[in-house]
């Protein structure tokens, strides 16, 4: 799992003060969650480009598409509506806060996820 710790720290700092936060290594990087719901995260491309990922939801997709640095997420050749990557280098603090506000506007109203029970062996 490759990700730049400085980019992760920037993401963490913008989330400071939010309730119910946790971190989890997943999706090839590190993801940040609020009450178990993914807000976004940080990873690195195969080419070594560090990037932020934001979960903005389907209702915010049109707005996100027009934002500076927006790159829609694709997985298995399929576009993941409501998920966007933004390069860490091209994302200044103001832009990072704007993206985070959009992601939180989607994630914060979601009901908390219940912890999964361990499977019996």
MIVOPA-140950 format. One record per residue: residue in one letter; x, y, z of N, C-alpha, C in turn. Coordinates in Angstrom, 3 decimals, always signed. Last residue first. Example, Ala and Ser with C-alpha at 12.3 -4.5 7.8 and 13.67 -1.06 7.14 Angstrom:
 r      n.x      n.y      n.z     ca.x     ca.y     ca.z      c.x      c.y      c.z
 s  +12.850   -2.250   +7.080  +13.670   -1.060   +7.140  +12.900   +0.030   +7.870
 a  +13.190   -5.690   +7.800  +12.300   -4.500   +7.800  +13.200   -3.300   +7.800
//
This chain:
 r      n.x      n.y      n.z     ca.x     ca.y     ca.z      c.x      c.y      c.z
 x  -15.315  -19.589  +12.640  -14.447  -20.541  +11.905  -14.901  -21.943  +12.109
 x  -17.432  -16.823  +12.017  -17.100  -18.002  +12.833  -16.270  -18.968  +11.990
 x  -16.393  -13.530  +11.288  -16.968  -14.786  +10.823  -16.515  -15.930  +11.718
 x  -17.126  -10.745  +13.335  -16.129  -11.675  +12.803  -16.835  -12.963  +12.402
 x  -19.430   -8.260  +12.320  -19.079   -9.340  +13.235  -18.051  -10.243  +12.550
 x  -18.827   -4.831  +11.691  -19.085   -6.179  +11.193  -18.636   -7.200  +12.221
 x  -20.462   -2.079  +13.228  -19.254   -2.904  +13.057  -19.630   -4.303  +12.581
 x  -22.703   -0.146  +11.273  -22.513   -1.040  +12.412  -21.247   -1.862  +12.176
 x  -22.363   +3.205  +10.288  -22.291   +1.787   +9.940  -22.051   +0.983  +11.204
 x  -24.669   +5.890  +10.787  -23.430   +5.177  +11.143  -23.499   +3.720  +10.716
 x  -26.263   +7.368   +7.906  -26.350   +6.689   +9.206  -25.034   +5.971   +9.511
 x  -25.121  +10.482   +6.491  -25.336   +9.041   +6.384  -25.439   +8.410   +7.774
 x  -24.419  +13.180   +6.758  -25.813  +12.786   +7.030  -26.070  +11.276   +6.982
 x  -21.575  +13.057   +6.059  -22.028  +13.367   +7.422  -23.490  +12.969   +7.683
 x  -21.263  +12.621   +3.231  -21.015  +11.553   +4.203  -21.637  +11.828   +5.573
 x  -21.900  +15.024   +1.832  -22.519  +13.752   +1.473  -22.433  +12.744   +2.618
 x  -20.408  +16.937   +3.039  -21.835  +17.234   +2.848  -22.602  +15.977   +2.445
 x  -17.867  +15.845   +2.835  -18.549  +15.790   +4.130  -20.037  +16.102   +4.013
 x  -17.320  +16.473   +0.132  -17.378  +15.077   +0.580  -18.146  +14.960   +1.901
 x  -17.350  +19.283   +0.279  -18.287  +18.590   -0.601  -18.436  +17.129   -0.175
 x  -15.254  +19.730   +2.068  -16.597  +20.201   +2.408  -17.649  +19.486   +1.560
 x  -13.127  +18.707   +0.569  -13.516  +18.050   +1.816  -14.920  +18.459   +2.223
 x  -12.980  +20.565   -1.511  -13.294  +19.167   -1.814  -13.789  +18.451   -0.558
 x  -12.276  +22.839   +0.056  -13.501  +22.826   -0.757  -13.942  +21.402   -1.091
 x   -9.823  +22.056   +1.156  -10.954  +22.335   +2.047  -12.273  +22.317   +1.284
 x   -8.338  +21.883   -1.234   -8.515  +20.694   -0.389   -9.710  +20.889   +0.554
 x   -8.365  +24.549   -2.027   -9.041  +23.552   -2.858   -9.303  +22.274   -2.059
 x   -6.816  +25.646   +0.064   -8.172  +26.112   -0.196   -8.980  +25.103   -0.992
 x   -4.355  +24.255   -0.198   -5.172  +24.098   +1.004   -6.613  +24.557   +0.808
 x   -4.113  +22.871   -3.570   -3.666  +23.737   -2.471   -4.650  +23.601   -1.303
 x   -3.383  +20.396   -5.547   -4.472  +20.702   -4.629   -3.942  +21.541   -3.468
 x   -1.315  +19.461   -7.033   -2.130  +20.523   -7.634   -3.269  +20.971   -6.723
 x   -0.265  +17.436   -5.398   +0.543  +18.616   -5.723   -0.292  +19.762   -6.262
 x   -2.305  +15.498   -5.322   -1.901  +16.202   -4.089   -1.142  +17.487   -4.402
 x   -4.913  +15.348   -7.729   -3.485  +15.264   -7.431   -3.115  +16.083   -6.205
 x   -7.883  +13.780   -7.000   -7.286  +15.095   -7.229   -5.824  +14.972   -6.828
 x  -10.574  +11.630   -7.907   -9.179  +11.803   -7.521   -8.763  +13.234   -7.843
 x  -13.910  +10.859   -6.827  -12.957  +11.642   -7.619  -11.568  +11.626   -7.014
 x  -17.115   +9.465   -7.005  -15.757   +9.323   -6.479  -14.790  +10.049   -7.408
 x  -19.539   +9.595   -8.309  -19.467  +10.154   -6.968  -18.120  +10.009   -6.292
 x  -19.301   +6.590  -10.110  -19.991   +7.868   -9.942  -19.901   +8.326   -8.491
 x  -16.835   +5.099  -11.401  -17.417   +5.060  -10.064  -18.029   +6.433   -9.781
 x  -16.836   +3.554  -14.512  -16.756   +4.820  -13.783  -17.497   +4.694  -12.464
 x  -15.036   +0.604  -15.205  -16.334   +1.217  -14.929  -16.145   +2.498  -14.107
 x  -12.632   -0.691  -15.374  -13.169   -0.106  -16.596  -14.497   +0.609  -16.418
 x  -12.062   -1.296  -12.716  -12.436   -2.375  -13.627  -13.069   -1.864  -14.903
 x  -12.915   +1.896  -11.942  -12.486   +0.639  -11.357  -12.981   -0.483  -12.253
 x  -12.216   +5.344  -11.894  -12.623   +4.176  -12.677  -12.084   +2.940  -11.983
 x  -13.097   +8.584  -10.845  -12.513   +7.290  -10.506  -13.101   +6.208  -11.418
 x  -12.374  +11.676  -12.492  -13.326  +10.649  -12.075  -12.608   +9.330  -11.820
 x  -10.644  +14.303  -11.369  -10.457  +13.128  -12.215  -11.374  +12.035  -11.695
 x  -10.317  +17.743  -10.949  -11.199  +16.581  -10.817  -10.886  +15.505  -11.849
 x   -8.928  +20.147  -11.078   -8.193  +18.931  -10.734   -9.016  +17.668  -10.670
 x  -11.689  +22.202  -10.243  -10.285  +22.097  -10.672   -9.647  +20.803  -10.186
 x  -14.984  +20.848  -10.985  -13.992  +21.431  -10.075  -12.576  +21.269  -10.607
 x  -16.903  +19.565  -12.459  -16.448  +20.864  -12.926  -15.379  +21.515  -12.058
 x  -17.492  +17.279  -10.993  -16.901  +17.156  -12.332  -16.303  +18.458  -12.821
 x  -18.892  +18.198   -8.760  -17.502  +17.744   -8.615  -16.784  +17.694   -9.961
 x  -21.423  +18.703   -9.832  -20.644  +19.793   -9.260  -19.159  +19.411   -9.183
 x  -22.166  +16.094  -10.576  -22.063  +17.153  -11.587  -21.222  +18.321  -11.087
 x  -22.153  +14.729   -8.035  -21.249  +14.359   -9.119  -21.078  +15.462  -10.165
 x  -23.815  +14.913   -5.903  -22.808  +15.972   -6.046  -21.882  +15.752   -7.246
 x  -25.325  +12.605   -6.019  -26.024  +13.893   -6.128  -25.062  +15.062   -6.319
 x  -23.427  +10.567   -5.559  -24.010  +10.748   -6.900  -24.677  +12.113   -7.066
 x  -20.563  +11.464   -3.537  -21.919  +10.972   -3.756  -22.457  +11.328   -5.130
 x  -17.935  +11.964   -2.956  -18.864  +13.105   -2.916  -20.319  +12.699   -3.125
 x  -15.074  +10.968   -1.776  -16.389  +10.362   -2.027  -17.417  +11.472   -1.855
 x  -11.864  +11.549   -3.069  -13.014  +12.075   -2.346  -14.275  +11.330   -2.766
 x   -8.405  +11.176   -2.784   -9.638  +10.604   -3.314  -10.773  +11.115   -2.431
 x   -5.292  +12.605   -3.772   -6.399  +12.512   -2.834   -7.562  +11.838   -3.541
 x   -2.119  +11.233   -4.780   -3.417  +11.855   -5.049   -4.378  +11.649   -3.881
 x   +1.086  +11.056   -6.260   +0.279  +11.064   -5.040   -1.026  +11.792   -5.316
 x   +2.404   +9.019   -8.704   +1.743  +10.306   -8.475   +0.846  +10.188   -7.236
 x   +3.612   +6.666   -9.550   +4.162   +7.348   -8.390   +3.559   +8.718   -8.106
 x   +2.450   +5.134  -11.443   +3.510   +6.036  -11.913   +4.126   +6.839  -10.774
 x   +0.415   +3.967  -10.117   +1.542   +3.105  -10.503   +2.736   +3.929  -10.963
 x   -0.507   +6.484   -7.622   -0.682   +5.747   -8.874   +0.527   +4.844   -9.130
 x   -1.427   +6.364   -4.244   -0.380   +6.695   -5.212   -0.606   +5.848   -6.458
 x   -3.769   +7.906   -1.968   -3.046   +6.772   -2.544   -2.003   +7.281   -3.517
 x   -6.070   +8.779   +0.519   -4.833   +9.132   -0.167   -4.238   +7.847   -0.727
 x   -9.610   +9.487   +0.811   -8.313   +8.997   +1.246   -7.170   +9.505   +0.405
 x  -12.990   +9.633   +2.048  -11.999   +9.662   +0.978  -10.688   +9.140   +1.502
 x  -15.045   +8.827   +3.669  -15.007  +10.215   +3.214  -14.117  +10.306   +1.984
 x  -16.955   +5.960   +4.363  -15.768   +6.524   +3.734  -15.984   +7.962   +3.269
 x  -18.361   +5.397   +7.516  -18.622   +5.737   +6.115  -17.409   +6.444   +5.512
 x  -17.836   +5.117  +10.224  -17.748   +3.928   +9.373  -17.998   +4.175   +7.902
 x  -17.911   +7.723  +11.168  -18.919   +6.759  +11.630  -18.995   +5.535  +10.714
 x  -15.975   +8.443   +8.537  -16.753   +9.101   +9.577  -17.898   +8.173   +9.934
 x  -12.656   +7.630   +7.450  -14.077   +7.328   +7.586  -14.700   +8.153   +8.702
 x  -10.137   +7.504   +5.070  -10.634   +8.165   +6.261  -12.145   +8.001   +6.289
 x   -7.673   +5.233   +3.859   -8.983   +5.878   +3.761   -9.383   +6.437   +5.116
 x   -4.692   +4.769   +2.110   -5.323   +4.956   +3.413   -6.624   +5.713   +3.205
 x   -4.283   +2.351   -0.420   -3.768   +3.514   +0.290   -4.348   +3.571   +1.678
 x   -5.621   +0.332   -1.721   -4.268   +0.647   -2.145   -3.655   +1.852   -1.470
 x   -8.011   +0.018   -0.360   -8.044   +0.572   -1.713   -6.653   +1.027   -2.167
 x   -6.798   +0.678   +3.000   -7.619   -0.043   +2.025   -7.531   +0.660   +0.676
 x   -6.421   +1.266   +6.286   -5.651   +1.015   +5.072   -6.489   +0.132   +4.167
 x   -8.355   +3.675   +7.890   -8.228   +2.265   +7.535   -7.400   +2.145   +6.267
 x   -9.412   +5.737  +10.588   -8.582   +5.520   +9.403   -8.458   +4.024   +9.160
 x  -12.163   +7.736  +11.786  -11.245   +6.602  +11.880  -10.484   +6.505  +10.567
 x  -14.314  +10.003  +13.571  -13.317   +9.702  +12.538  -12.514   +8.447  +12.845
 x  -16.390  +11.203  +15.108  -16.535   +9.840  +14.579  -15.526   +9.434  +13.532
 x  -16.369  +14.719  +14.224  -16.676  +13.609  +15.132  -16.665  +12.279  +14.381
 x  -13.767  +16.997  +13.355  -14.945  +16.226  +12.947  -15.131  +15.051  +13.909
 x  -11.341  +18.011  +14.154  -12.537  +18.529  +14.804  -13.816  +17.812  +14.409
 x   -9.723  +17.684  +11.054   -9.600  +17.922  +12.490  -10.870  +18.564  +13.057
 x   -9.638  +17.452   +8.350  -10.731  +16.775   +9.057  -10.757  +17.051  +10.561
 x   -7.311  +18.693   +7.694   -8.552  +19.330   +7.251   -9.758  +18.713   +7.967
 x   -5.472  +16.840   +8.739   -5.561  +18.188   +9.297   -6.862  +18.888   +8.919
 x   -5.798  +14.590   +7.046   -6.115  +14.520   +8.477   -6.356  +15.909   +9.072
 x   -4.721  +15.649   +4.666   -6.117  +15.186   +4.705   -6.609  +15.174   +6.152
 x   -2.072  +16.075   +5.497   -2.880  +17.208   +5.021   -4.370  +16.865   +5.102
 x   -1.346  +13.431   +6.019   -1.383  +14.400   +7.121   -2.192  +15.634   +6.734
 x   -1.368  +12.372   +3.456   -2.308  +11.849   +4.452   -2.446  +12.823   +5.617
 x   +0.766  +13.803   +2.384   -0.577  +14.006   +1.822   -1.640  +13.522   +2.816
 x   +2.794  +12.698   +3.977   +2.539  +14.144   +4.032   +1.158  +14.486   +3.467
 x   +2.778  +10.009   +3.241   +2.339  +10.364   +4.593   +2.063  +11.862   +4.722
 x   +1.597   +8.727   +0.277   +2.508   +9.709   +0.846   +1.963  +10.165   +2.198
 x   +1.296   +5.222   -0.221   +0.703   +6.546   -0.117   +1.706   +7.457   +0.570
 x   +0.860   +1.904   -1.115   +1.703   +3.090   -1.254   +0.860   +4.355   -1.120
 x   +0.836   -1.178   +0.000   +0.000   +0.000   +0.000   +0.881   +1.241   +0.000
//
